[in-house]
Amino acid sequence: MKDIRILSLDQLKDYFESLGEKPFRAKQVYDWLWSKNLHSIDEMTNLSKSLREKISEEYTINPVSVDLLQKSTDGTIKNGVKLHDGLMVESVLIPTETRTTACVSSQVGCSLNCEFCATAKLKRMRNLEVAEIVDQVALIDSQSRMYFERPLSNIVFMGMGEPMMNYKNVVEAIRKITQPEGLGMSPRRITVSTSGIPKMIKMLADDELRVKLALSLHSAIESKRNEIMPFSDKFPLTDIMESLQYWYQKTGSVITFEYCVWKGINDGDEDIKALIKYCKQVPSKVNLIQYNPIGDGKYDQCNKQAEENYIRQLENAGITVMVRRSRGGDIDAACGQLANKATD
Protein backbone atom coordinates (compact mmCIF):
# COMPACT_ATOMS: atom_id res chain seq x y z
CA MET A 1 0.00 0.00 0.00
CA LYS A 2 1.05 3.58 -0.58
CA ASP A 3 2.11 5.89 2.23
CA ILE A 4 -0.72 8.37 2.75
CA ARG A 5 1.88 11.11 3.21
CA ILE A 6 2.44 11.22 -0.55
CA LEU A 7 -0.93 13.06 -0.79
CA SER A 8 -1.02 16.86 -0.69
CA LEU A 9 -3.71 18.65 1.30
CA ASP A 10 -5.74 19.17 -1.87
CA GLN A 11 -5.37 15.51 -2.80
CA LEU A 12 -6.51 14.53 0.68
CA LYS A 13 -9.61 16.70 0.21
CA ASP A 14 -10.39 14.98 -3.09
CA TYR A 15 -9.85 11.59 -1.47
CA PHE A 16 -12.24 12.25 1.42
CA GLU A 17 -14.84 13.70 -0.92
CA SER A 18 -14.60 10.46 -2.94
CA LEU A 19 -15.47 8.62 0.28
CA GLY A 20 -18.48 10.87 0.86
CA GLU A 21 -16.75 12.68 3.72
CA LYS A 22 -16.57 16.41 4.39
CA PRO A 23 -13.42 18.20 3.09
CA PHE A 24 -12.43 19.26 6.64
CA ARG A 25 -11.37 15.66 7.29
CA ALA A 26 -8.37 16.33 5.06
CA LYS A 27 -7.15 19.09 7.38
CA GLN A 28 -7.53 16.80 10.40
CA VAL A 29 -5.47 14.05 8.80
CA TYR A 30 -2.89 16.51 7.47
CA ASP A 31 -2.43 17.82 11.01
CA TRP A 32 -1.91 14.31 12.36
CA LEU A 33 0.66 13.52 9.67
CA TRP A 34 2.75 16.69 9.53
CA SER A 35 2.21 18.64 12.75
CA LYS A 36 1.89 15.78 15.22
CA ASN A 37 4.04 13.41 13.10
CA LEU A 38 1.72 10.53 13.87
CA HIS A 39 2.71 7.14 12.50
CA SER A 40 -0.51 5.16 12.92
CA ILE A 41 -3.84 5.71 11.20
CA ASP A 42 -5.57 3.91 14.10
CA GLU A 43 -4.42 6.68 16.46
CA MET A 44 -6.24 9.45 14.55
CA THR A 45 -8.78 9.72 17.35
CA ASN A 46 -10.92 12.49 15.84
CA LEU A 47 -11.87 10.16 12.98
CA SER A 48 -14.50 7.46 13.36
CA LYS A 49 -13.32 3.88 13.58
CA SER A 50 -15.09 3.03 10.32
CA LEU A 51 -13.35 5.89 8.51
CA ARG A 52 -9.96 4.84 9.86
CA GLU A 53 -10.64 1.32 8.61
CA LYS A 54 -11.54 2.66 5.14
CA ILE A 55 -8.32 4.67 4.98
CA SER A 56 -6.27 1.66 6.14
CA GLU A 57 -7.65 -0.41 3.29
CA GLU A 58 -5.89 1.89 0.78
CA TYR A 59 -3.07 3.60 2.62
CA THR A 60 -0.48 3.04 5.28
CA ILE A 61 2.24 5.07 7.00
CA ASN A 62 5.86 3.97 6.63
CA PRO A 63 7.85 5.82 9.30
CA VAL A 64 11.60 5.60 9.67
CA SER A 65 12.97 3.85 12.74
CA VAL A 66 16.21 3.95 14.70
CA ASP A 67 18.08 0.74 14.00
CA LEU A 68 21.13 1.77 16.05
CA LEU A 69 21.70 4.73 18.36
CA GLN A 70 25.24 5.70 19.34
CA LYS A 71 26.26 8.35 21.86
CA SER A 72 29.55 10.20 21.70
CA THR A 73 31.54 11.28 24.74
CA ASP A 74 30.81 14.90 23.71
CA GLY A 75 27.03 14.34 23.74
CA THR A 76 26.56 13.90 20.00
CA ILE A 77 24.01 11.24 19.04
CA LYS A 78 24.21 9.30 15.78
CA ASN A 79 21.15 7.46 14.50
CA GLY A 80 21.32 4.55 12.11
CA VAL A 81 17.96 5.20 10.45
CA LYS A 82 16.15 2.29 8.84
CA LEU A 83 13.80 3.05 5.97
CA HIS A 84 10.67 1.10 5.06
CA ASP A 85 12.49 -0.86 2.35
CA GLY A 86 15.33 -1.89 4.67
CA LEU A 87 17.87 0.62 3.37
CA MET A 88 19.82 2.71 5.86
CA VAL A 89 20.87 6.33 6.26
CA GLU A 90 22.42 8.19 9.18
CA SER A 91 21.38 11.38 10.94
CA VAL A 92 23.07 13.18 13.80
CA LEU A 93 21.99 15.27 16.79
CA ILE A 94 24.70 17.79 17.64
CA PRO A 95 24.27 19.55 21.00
CA THR A 96 25.99 22.67 22.29
CA GLU A 97 25.28 24.79 25.36
CA THR A 98 22.92 27.04 23.42
CA ARG A 99 21.43 24.92 20.64
CA THR A 100 20.76 21.46 19.27
CA THR A 101 21.30 20.86 15.56
CA ALA A 102 19.97 18.06 13.37
CA CYS A 103 22.27 16.94 10.56
CA VAL A 104 19.95 15.11 8.17
CA SER A 105 20.45 12.98 5.07
CA SER A 106 18.81 13.48 1.69
CA GLN A 107 19.97 10.39 -0.23
CA VAL A 108 20.82 6.77 0.47
CA GLY A 109 24.49 6.96 -0.44
CA CYS A 110 25.57 9.88 -2.61
CA SER A 111 25.45 10.97 -6.25
CA LEU A 112 28.91 12.59 -6.11
CA ASN A 113 32.49 11.40 -5.71
CA CYS A 114 34.30 13.72 -3.28
CA GLU A 115 37.62 12.03 -2.45
CA PHE A 116 37.62 12.95 1.24
CA CYS A 117 34.08 11.86 2.14
CA ALA A 118 33.10 8.41 3.40
CA THR A 119 29.54 8.76 2.10
CA ALA A 120 30.88 9.27 -1.42
CA LYS A 121 32.35 5.76 -1.27
CA LEU A 122 28.83 4.38 -1.08
CA LYS A 123 26.73 3.73 -4.16
CA ARG A 124 23.71 6.00 -4.42
CA MET A 125 20.74 3.70 -3.95
CA ARG A 126 17.90 6.21 -4.13
CA ASN A 127 16.64 9.62 -3.07
CA LEU A 128 14.85 9.99 0.23
CA GLU A 129 11.15 10.74 0.09
CA VAL A 130 9.70 13.90 1.66
CA ALA A 131 8.32 12.02 4.66
CA GLU A 132 11.64 10.24 5.26
CA ILE A 133 13.42 13.60 5.49
CA VAL A 134 10.77 15.10 7.78
CA ASP A 135 10.81 11.96 9.95
CA GLN A 136 14.54 12.45 10.61
CA VAL A 137 13.88 15.98 11.85
CA ALA A 138 10.92 14.96 14.03
CA LEU A 139 12.97 12.08 15.44
CA ILE A 140 15.89 14.30 16.39
CA ASP A 141 13.54 16.90 17.84
CA SER A 142 12.13 14.26 20.17
CA GLN A 143 15.67 13.18 21.11
CA SER A 144 16.62 16.79 21.80
CA ARG A 145 13.67 17.14 24.15
CA MET A 146 14.39 13.80 25.82
CA TYR A 147 18.15 14.09 26.32
CA PHE A 148 18.67 17.86 26.49
CA GLU A 149 15.28 19.14 27.64
CA ARG A 150 14.88 21.61 24.81
CA PRO A 151 13.42 21.51 21.30
CA LEU A 152 15.55 21.20 18.20
CA SER A 153 16.82 24.64 17.20
CA ASN A 154 18.69 24.17 13.89
CA ILE A 155 18.78 21.89 10.85
CA VAL A 156 21.62 21.34 8.41
CA PHE A 157 21.33 19.32 5.22
CA MET A 158 24.87 18.04 5.58
CA GLY A 159 24.22 14.33 6.09
CA MET A 160 24.39 11.61 3.48
CA GLY A 161 23.80 12.71 -0.10
CA GLU A 162 23.78 15.89 -2.17
CA PRO A 163 20.55 17.82 -1.40
CA MET A 164 20.51 19.50 -4.82
CA MET A 165 20.39 16.05 -6.46
CA ASN A 166 17.12 15.39 -4.62
CA TYR A 167 15.87 18.91 -5.08
CA LYS A 168 12.11 18.43 -5.30
CA ASN A 169 11.84 16.28 -2.19
CA VAL A 170 14.26 18.39 -0.14
CA VAL A 171 12.35 21.59 -0.94
CA GLU A 172 8.98 20.01 -0.16
CA ALA A 173 10.39 18.61 3.11
CA ILE A 174 11.60 22.09 4.08
CA ARG A 175 8.12 23.44 3.40
CA LYS A 176 6.62 20.74 5.62
CA ILE A 177 9.18 21.45 8.35
CA THR A 178 8.60 25.22 8.31
CA GLN A 179 4.88 25.62 7.67
CA PRO A 180 2.58 26.32 10.65
CA GLU A 181 0.59 23.19 9.73
CA GLY A 182 3.83 21.18 9.89
CA LEU A 183 6.66 21.30 12.42
CA GLY A 184 6.61 25.11 12.46
CA MET A 185 10.37 25.66 12.49
CA SER A 186 11.96 28.89 11.25
CA PRO A 187 13.51 28.60 7.77
CA ARG A 188 16.30 30.92 8.96
CA ARG A 189 17.47 28.05 11.17
CA ILE A 190 17.86 25.69 8.21
CA THR A 191 21.04 25.47 6.13
CA VAL A 192 21.21 23.65 2.82
CA SER A 193 24.75 22.56 2.04
CA THR A 194 25.71 21.83 -1.56
CA SER A 195 28.86 20.84 -3.39
CA GLY A 196 27.93 23.35 -6.06
CA ILE A 197 25.39 22.84 -8.84
CA PRO A 198 24.78 26.30 -10.31
CA LYS A 199 21.39 25.62 -11.90
CA MET A 200 19.97 24.27 -8.66
CA ILE A 201 21.44 27.09 -6.53
CA LYS A 202 19.54 29.56 -8.72
CA MET A 203 16.39 27.48 -8.46
CA LEU A 204 16.67 27.46 -4.67
CA ALA A 205 16.98 31.25 -4.72
CA ASP A 206 13.89 31.54 -6.92
CA ASP A 207 11.85 29.29 -4.62
CA GLU A 208 12.21 31.86 -1.81
CA LEU A 209 12.39 29.39 1.06
CA ARG A 210 14.39 31.86 3.21
CA VAL A 211 16.89 29.15 4.18
CA LYS A 212 20.64 29.66 4.42
CA LEU A 213 23.11 28.35 1.84
CA ALA A 214 26.50 26.73 2.39
CA LEU A 215 28.91 25.72 -0.36
CA SER A 216 31.38 22.88 0.15
CA LEU A 217 34.38 24.56 -1.50
CA HIS A 218 37.73 23.22 -0.16
CA SER A 219 39.75 24.90 -2.89
CA ALA A 220 39.32 28.02 -4.99
CA ILE A 221 41.93 26.74 -7.45
CA GLU A 222 40.01 25.04 -10.25
CA SER A 223 42.43 22.19 -11.00
CA LYS A 224 42.92 21.40 -7.33
CA ARG A 225 39.20 21.40 -6.55
CA ASN A 226 38.62 19.02 -9.45
CA GLU A 227 41.12 16.60 -7.91
CA ILE A 228 39.49 16.81 -4.49
CA MET A 229 35.94 16.72 -5.87
CA PRO A 230 36.18 15.08 -9.33
CA PHE A 231 32.55 15.70 -10.33
CA SER A 232 33.19 19.46 -10.09
CA ASP A 233 34.92 19.55 -13.49
CA LYS A 234 31.36 19.82 -14.86
CA PHE A 235 30.70 22.92 -12.77
CA PRO A 236 33.46 25.56 -13.13
CA LEU A 237 34.08 27.89 -10.21
CA THR A 238 33.11 30.85 -12.40
CA ASP A 239 29.68 29.33 -13.02
CA ILE A 240 29.26 28.54 -9.33
CA MET A 241 30.19 32.10 -8.40
CA GLU A 242 27.69 33.50 -10.87
CA SER A 243 24.97 31.39 -9.23
CA LEU A 244 26.07 32.53 -5.75
CA GLN A 245 25.88 36.16 -6.82
CA TYR A 246 22.38 35.44 -8.14
CA TRP A 247 21.54 33.81 -4.80
CA TYR A 248 22.64 36.88 -2.86
CA GLN A 249 20.88 39.25 -5.22
CA LYS A 250 17.59 37.32 -4.80
CA THR A 251 17.78 36.49 -1.09
CA GLY A 252 20.17 38.94 0.58
CA SER A 253 21.54 35.95 2.49
CA VAL A 254 25.30 35.65 3.00
CA ILE A 255 26.89 32.44 1.69
CA THR A 256 28.97 30.20 3.94
CA PHE A 257 32.00 28.54 2.35
CA GLU A 258 32.79 25.21 4.01
CA TYR A 259 36.48 24.55 3.80
CA CYS A 260 38.71 21.72 5.04
CA VAL A 261 42.46 22.35 5.06
CA TRP A 262 44.56 19.25 4.38
CA LYS A 263 48.26 18.76 4.91
CA GLY A 264 50.18 19.06 1.66
CA ILE A 265 47.04 19.53 -0.44
CA ASN A 266 45.55 22.98 0.13
CA ASP A 267 47.55 24.41 3.05
CA GLY A 268 49.80 26.83 1.13
CA ASP A 269 49.73 30.61 0.69
CA GLU A 270 48.56 30.27 -2.92
CA ASP A 271 45.49 28.41 -1.65
CA ILE A 272 44.69 31.15 0.83
CA LYS A 273 45.12 33.90 -1.77
CA ALA A 274 42.78 32.08 -4.16
CA LEU A 275 40.18 31.66 -1.41
CA ILE A 276 40.34 35.35 -0.49
CA LYS A 277 39.92 36.36 -4.13
CA TYR A 278 36.92 34.05 -4.48
CA CYS A 279 35.29 35.27 -1.25
CA LYS A 280 35.63 38.89 -2.32
CA GLN A 281 33.24 38.31 -5.23
CA VAL A 282 30.13 37.82 -3.08
CA PRO A 283 29.12 38.56 0.55
CA SER A 284 30.33 35.47 2.34
CA LYS A 285 32.01 33.95 5.36
CA VAL A 286 34.28 30.94 5.77
CA ASN A 287 33.87 27.95 8.05
CA LEU A 288 37.18 26.14 8.45
CA ILE A 289 36.13 22.58 9.21
CA GLN A 290 38.24 20.16 11.17
CA TYR A 291 38.85 17.16 8.94
CA ASN A 292 37.72 13.76 10.10
CA PRO A 293 39.75 10.82 8.77
CA ILE A 294 37.90 8.12 6.85
CA GLY A 295 40.67 5.55 6.98
CA ASP A 296 42.23 5.87 3.53
CA GLY A 297 45.33 7.80 4.63
CA LYS A 298 45.19 10.15 1.66
CA TYR A 299 43.87 13.20 3.47
CA ASP A 300 45.35 14.40 6.76
CA GLN A 301 44.31 17.32 8.93
CA CYS A 302 46.64 20.27 8.48
CA ASN A 303 48.88 21.40 11.32
CA LYS A 304 47.94 24.21 13.69
CA GLN A 305 50.28 26.67 12.00
CA ALA A 306 48.58 26.24 8.60
CA GLU A 307 45.15 26.73 10.17
CA GLU A 308 46.29 29.87 11.97
CA ASN A 309 47.77 31.17 8.72
CA TYR A 310 44.38 30.79 7.03
CA ILE A 311 42.63 32.58 9.88
CA ARG A 312 45.11 35.45 9.98
CA GLN A 313 45.09 36.13 6.25
CA LEU A 314 41.31 35.83 5.91
CA GLU A 315 40.74 38.21 8.82
CA ASN A 316 43.31 40.66 7.46
CA ALA A 317 41.35 40.63 4.21
CA GLY A 318 38.17 41.52 6.10
CA ILE A 319 36.56 38.10 5.68
CA THR A 320 34.69 36.56 8.59
CA VAL A 321 36.15 33.16 9.45
CA MET A 322 35.15 30.61 12.04
CA VAL A 323 36.77 27.32 12.97
CA ARG A 324 34.23 24.54 13.33
CA ARG A 325 35.49 21.82 15.61
CA SER A 326 33.88 18.54 14.67
CA ARG A 327 31.86 16.59 17.18
CA GLY A 328 31.07 12.90 17.38
CA GLY A 329 34.33 11.71 15.85
CA ASP A 330 34.55 8.76 18.25
CA ILE A 331 31.35 7.29 16.77
CA ASP A 332 32.05 8.28 13.13
CA ALA A 333 29.36 10.95 13.33
CA ALA A 334 31.50 13.94 12.31
CA CYS A 335 31.51 15.73 8.95
CA GLY A 336 32.39 13.40 6.09
CA GLN A 337 32.21 10.23 8.18
CA LEU A 338 28.62 9.12 7.63
CA ALA A 339 28.77 5.79 5.84
CA ASN A 340 26.58 3.34 7.75
CA LYS A 341 29.82 1.88 9.11
CA ALA A 342 28.35 0.72 12.40
CA THR A 343 25.42 -0.98 10.72
CA ASP A 344 27.24 -2.90 8.00
ABEGO torsion letter per residue (X at the ends): XBBAAABBAAAAAAAAAAAGBBAAAAAAAAAAAAAAGBABAAABAABBAAAAAAAAAABBBBBBBBABBBBBAAGBBBBBBBBAAGBBBBBBBBBBAABBBBBBBABBEBABABAABAAAABBBABBBBAAAAAAAAAAAAAAAAAAAGBBBABBBBABBEBAAAAAAAAAAAAAAAABAABAGBBAAABBBBBAGBAAAAAAAAAAGAGBBBBBBAGBABAAAAAAABAAAAABBAAAAAAAAAAAAAAAGBBBBBBBBBBBGAAABAAAAAAAAAAAAABBBBBBBBBBBBAGAGABBBBBAAAAAAAAAAAAAAGBBBBBBBBBGAAAGABBGABAGAAAX
